[in-house]
Amino acid sequence: MKRIILVTGGQRSGKSEYAERLALSLSPRPLYIATARVRDEEMRLRVERHRQRRAGRWDTLEEPLRLSRCKVERRVALVDCLTLWAANWLPEDGSLPDVELTLGKLKAELDGFLGQEATFIFVGNETGLGGISPNALQRTFTDLVGLLNQHVARLSDEVWLVVAGIPIKIKG
């Protein structure tokens, strides 16, 4: 039976750790789908910390763009994270993306991915909880991620908000 769960929160809120515990409570060997692209040393260290935390208990796929290519039938699949996944769809030249066009591409990928019978756990950042950035690209990206989170939340059976390491169920 298909089940969709969204775990959201701010940066360093504990959302990934909560989502990982949830996945492990549902499966002895869940599938971790990493969406991050390592572009600098700081990101490499973040990815390494995540890998160490999951060592030995997870199967891992790295897919920065095409979630629809991931075969997850009858598995518990944790996608970490929607925010980095959306960032991978931004224009490489730093120009402003067309939010509606980009959101349409993301939704199409999700449709293909969610067409499988599985338990899907998505992690995403609540980028709109901070102030309004003076940077146009950051404002546009915040809009894109906010709309993506709303879409995934509508599709989800459960939505969890993690604040200071404390998960709060807000849907389901």
C-alpha positions in Angstrom: 0.0 0.0 0.0 1.3 3.4 -1.0 2.1 5.9 1.8 3.6 9.4 1.5 5.2 11.2 4.5 6.7 14.7 4.4 9.2 15.7 7.2 9.9 19.4 7.1 11.7 22.0 9.2 14.5 24.5 9.3 18.1 23.9 8.6 19.7 21.8 11.5 16.2 21.2 13.0 16.7 17.4 13.2 14.4 16.6 10.3 16.8 14.2 8.6 17.5 12.3 11.8 13.8 12.0 12.5 13.0 10.8 9.0 15.8 8.2 9.2 14.5 6.9 12.5 11.0 6.8 11.0 12.2 4.8 8.0 14.1 2.4 10.1 11.0 1.8 12.2 9.2 0.8 9.0 11.9 -1.3 7.4 15.0 -3.2 8.5 16.8 -1.9 5.4 15.3 1.2 3.9 16.4 2.9 0.7 18.1 6.3 1.0 17.8 8.5 -2.1 20.4 11.3 -1.9 19.7 14.3 -4.0 22.7 16.5 -3.1 25.4 17.5 -5.5 28.7 17.9 -3.8 30.1 21.2 -5.1 32.4 22.3 -2.3 34.2 21.0 0.8 31.5 22.1 3.3 28.9 20.0 1.3 31.3 17.1 1.1 31.6 17.1 4.9 27.8 17.2 5.3 27.3 14.3 3.0 30.0 12.3 4.8 28.3 12.9 8.1 25.0 11.6 6.7 26.8 8.5 5.2 28.4 7.7 8.5 25.1 8.0 10.4 23.5 5.5 8.0 26.4 3.1 7.7 25.5 -0.5 7.2 21.7 -0.2 7.6 20.7 1.4 4.4 20.8 0.9 0.6 21.7 4.2 -1.1 21.0 5.7 -4.5 22.3 9.0 -5.6 19.9 10.8 -7.9 20.2 14.6 -8.1 17.5 15.1 -10.8 15.4 12.2 -12.1 13.6 10.7 -9.1 11.4 8.9 -11.6 14.3 6.7 -12.5 14.5 5.3 -9.0 12.8 1.9 -8.6 11.4 1.6 -5.1 8.5 -0.9 -5.4 7.5 -2.3 -2.1 10.3 -0.5 -0.2 10.6 2.3 2.3 12.3 5.1 0.4 13.6 8.2 2.1 14.4 11.1 -0.2 16.8 13.6 1.4 16.1 16.3 0.4 13.5 18.1 -1.7 15.2 21.4 -1.3 18.5 20.3 -2.7 16.6 18.4 -5.4 14.8 21.6 -6.4 18.2 23.5 -6.3 19.6 21.1 -8.9 16.9 22.2 -11.3 18.0 25.9 -11.2 19.7 27.3 -14.3 23.5 26.7 -14.1 24.2 30.3 -15.2 22.7 31.8 -12.0 19.8 33.3 -13.9 16.3 33.4 -12.4 14.3 30.3 -13.1 10.7 30.4 -14.3 9.1 29.1 -11.1 5.9 27.7 -12.8 7.9 25.9 -15.5 10.4 24.5 -13.0 7.7 23.5 -10.6 5.9 21.7 -13.5 9.1 19.7 -14.2 9.4 18.8 -10.5 5.8 17.7 -10.3 6.2 15.5 -13.5 9.2 13.8 -11.9 7.3 13.3 -8.7 4.4 11.8 -10.6 6.7 9.2 -12.2 8.3 8.4 -8.9 5.1 8.2 -6.9 3.5 5.9 -9.5 5.1 3.0 -7.6 3.7 1.1 -4.6 6.0 2.0 -1.8 6.3 4.1 1.4 7.8 7.4 0.5 9.4 9.7 3.1 10.5 13.1 1.9 12.7 15.5 3.8 12.5 19.2 2.9 13.4 22.6 4.3 10.9 25.3 5.3 12.9 28.0 3.5 10.2 30.6 3.9 10.4 30.7 7.7 13.2 33.3 7.6 13.1 36.9 6.5 12.7 38.0 2.9 16.0 38.0 1.2 17.2 41.1 -0.7 18.6 38.7 -3.4 16.1 38.0 -6.3 17.5 34.5 -6.9 17.0 33.5 -3.2 13.5 34.9 -3.2 12.6 33.0 -6.3 14.1 29.8 -5.0 12.2 30.3 -1.7 9.0 30.6 -3.7 9.8 27.4 -5.7 10.6 25.4 -2.6 7.5 26.7 -0.8 5.3 25.7 -3.7 7.0 22.3 -4.0 6.5 21.7 -0.3 2.8 22.6 -0.5 2.4 20.2 -3.4 4.1 17.3 -1.6 2.2 18.1 1.6 -1.1 17.9 -0.3 -0.1 14.4 -1.6 1.1 13.2 1.8 -0.7 11.0 4.2 1.3 12.5 7.1 3.3 15.7 7.5 5.7 16.3 10.3 7.3 19.6 11.3 10.6 19.2 13.2 11.6 22.1 15.5 14.7 21.9 17.8 14.8 18.1 17.3 11.1 17.7 18.3 8.8 16.2 15.6 5.3 17.7 15.6 2.6 15.9 13.5 0.7 18.5 11.5 -1.2 16.2 9.1 -2.5 12.6 9.3 
